[in-house]
Amino acid sequence: MPETVYWMAPIGWYHVVIFSVLVPVLAWKSRQRSLRADAPKPPLARFLRSGCVMLALFAMLSLLTAWKQDLDIWSPSIQRPLVSIPLAVGLYVLAVVLMRPRWRRAVERRLPHLRYFMPQTPEERRWWVAVSVCAGVSEEITWRGVQPPLLAFVTGSPLAGALLCAVFFGAAHAMQGLKSAMVIVVFALAFQLLVWTSGSLLLAMIVHAVYDVTAGFTYGRLGRELGYA
């Protein structure tokens, strides 16, 4: 069952505003900048390092919010393992199978934002793994552990809170484009189901991180094969 919030501390309201409004707006502005011909192109390793720092800060804010709101998001055990573990494996396999053709089409179209998702050198691959792990931990804490019960309090419904959270999570990935953001909304709902089924963030963190590693390494291979400059 999802965590329940019966009251909202100021930091809870800040959390709702930051991740429902500020982060999606900044993501959209970042996409607009990346599409400009004169957009700065920082080295990928440096870009990924800054991503790790940002995700760490987001996790710290969410953990502080969870503490202030008395949210227990660190359940050490996985409930219903005979259901939740196959669900986690199936979610990963389904996501990769569905997304692989989209990854290839994106590289074939030479979409400019892909340079941020296409590690090539050993250093870039190490940082891609690091940022994938950071995203798996930080984003699951924020978007599946803390934000849903806060939005459930605001809306008066756990289901409405989860749906809104998924929409805002997709909007926070606007850097990847509108269609990808819409797909991410569906993934977010599936991850929320996994968290509710397992009673833990652990499986969602693992699947999230492994999926991100797979996506980046696949983009890198496709970039080499298809001549993405």
LINJO-V910721 format. One record per residue. SS is DSSP state (2 for helix, 1 for strand, 0 for the rest). OMEGA is omega as a letter, one per 20 degrees, with the letter a starting at -180 (none if undefined). D_FIRST is the distance of its C-alpha to the first C-alpha in Angstrom with 2 decimals. Layout:
BEGIN
SS,OMEGA,D_FIRST
SS,OMEGA,D_FIRST
END
This chain:
BEGIN
0,r,0.00
0,r,3.82
0,a,6.58
0,r,8.89
0,a,12.62
0,r,15.15
0,a,18.21
0,r,19.62
0,r,22.12
2,a,24.84
2,r,23.46
2,r,20.22
2,r,22.53
2,a,24.52
2,r,21.56
2,a,20.75
2,a,24.46
2,a,25.16
2,r,22.55
2,a,22.73
2,a,26.52
2,a,28.45
2,r,27.09
2,r,27.38
2,r,30.86
2,r,31.99
2,r,30.80
2,r,32.83
2,r,35.82
2,r,35.67
2,a,35.84
2,r,38.79
2,a,40.59
2,a,40.07
0,r,41.72
0,a,44.90
0,a,47.84
0,a,48.65
0,r,45.13
0,a,45.22
0,a,44.10
0,r,42.97
0,a,43.02
2,a,39.76
2,r,39.31
2,r,39.68
2,a,37.27
2,r,34.61
2,r,35.29
2,r,34.73
2,r,31.45
2,r,30.30
2,a,31.36
2,a,29.56
2,r,26.25
2,r,26.72
2,r,27.35
2,r,24.26
2,r,22.15
2,r,24.01
2,a,23.36
2,r,19.61
2,r,19.55
2,r,21.74
2,r,19.54
2,r,16.44
2,a,18.83
2,a,20.23
0,r,16.98
0,r,15.62
0,r,12.66
0,a,11.83
0,a,11.70
0,r,13.78
0,a,11.97
0,a,15.06
0,r,13.84
0,a,12.54
0,r,10.51
0,a,12.16
2,a,15.00
2,r,17.13
2,a,14.88
2,a,13.35
2,r,16.81
2,r,18.79
2,r,16.43
2,r,17.12
2,r,20.81
2,r,21.05
2,r,19.59
2,a,22.22
2,a,25.01
2,a,24.35
2,a,24.25
2,a,27.51
2,a,29.24
2,a,28.51
2,a,29.40
2,r,32.48
2,r,34.82
2,r,33.69
2,a,34.41
2,r,37.86
2,r,38.68
2,r,37.73
2,r,40.11
2,r,42.79
0,r,42.62
0,r,43.07
0,a,40.33
2,a,41.16
2,a,37.69
2,r,37.38
2,r,39.51
2,a,36.46
2,a,34.54
0,a,37.45
0,a,38.19
0,a,41.61
0,r,43.03
2,r,41.76
2,r,40.94
2,r,38.96
2,r,37.04
2,a,36.19
2,r,34.97
2,r,33.01
2,a,31.14
2,a,30.62
2,r,29.32
2,r,27.03
2,r,25.46
2,r,25.31
2,r,23.65
2,a,21.06
2,a,20.14
2,a,20.83
2,r,19.43
2,r,16.05
2,a,15.89
2,a,17.10
2,r,15.72
2,a,12.25
2,a,11.61
2,a,13.63
2,a,14.84
2,r,11.86
2,r,10.82
2,r,14.60
2,r,15.33
2,r,12.74
2,a,14.86
2,a,17.98
2,a,17.33
0,a,15.58
0,r,12.95
2,a,9.71
2,r,11.34
2,r,14.62
2,r,13.49
2,r,12.25
2,r,15.52
2,r,17.66
2,r,16.37
2,r,17.30
2,r,20.64
2,r,21.41
2,r,20.59
2,r,23.06
2,r,25.52
0,r,25.36
0,r,26.75
2,r,29.62
2,a,31.99
2,r,31.49
0,a,32.56
2,a,31.18
2,r,30.62
2,r,28.80
2,r,26.61
2,r,25.70
2,a,24.85
2,r,22.69
2,r,20.64
2,r,19.86
2,a,19.12
2,r,16.75
2,r,14.67
2,r,14.87
2,r,13.85
2,r,10.74
2,r,9.93
2,r,10.95
2,r,8.77
2,a,5.48
2,a,7.63
2,a,9.14
0,a,6.76
0,r,9.90
0,a,12.25
2,a,15.10
2,r,15.42
2,r,15.13
2,a,17.76
2,a,20.01
2,a,19.98
2,a,20.54
2,a,23.41
2,r,25.05
2,r,24.98
2,r,26.63
2,r,29.22
2,a,29.97
2,a,30.41
2,a,32.76
2,r,34.84
2,r,35.15
2,r,36.29
2,r,38.78
2,r,40.19
2,r,40.48
2,r,42.14
2,a,44.77
2,a,45.32
2,r,45.63
0,r,47.55
0,a,45.18
0,none,47.23
END
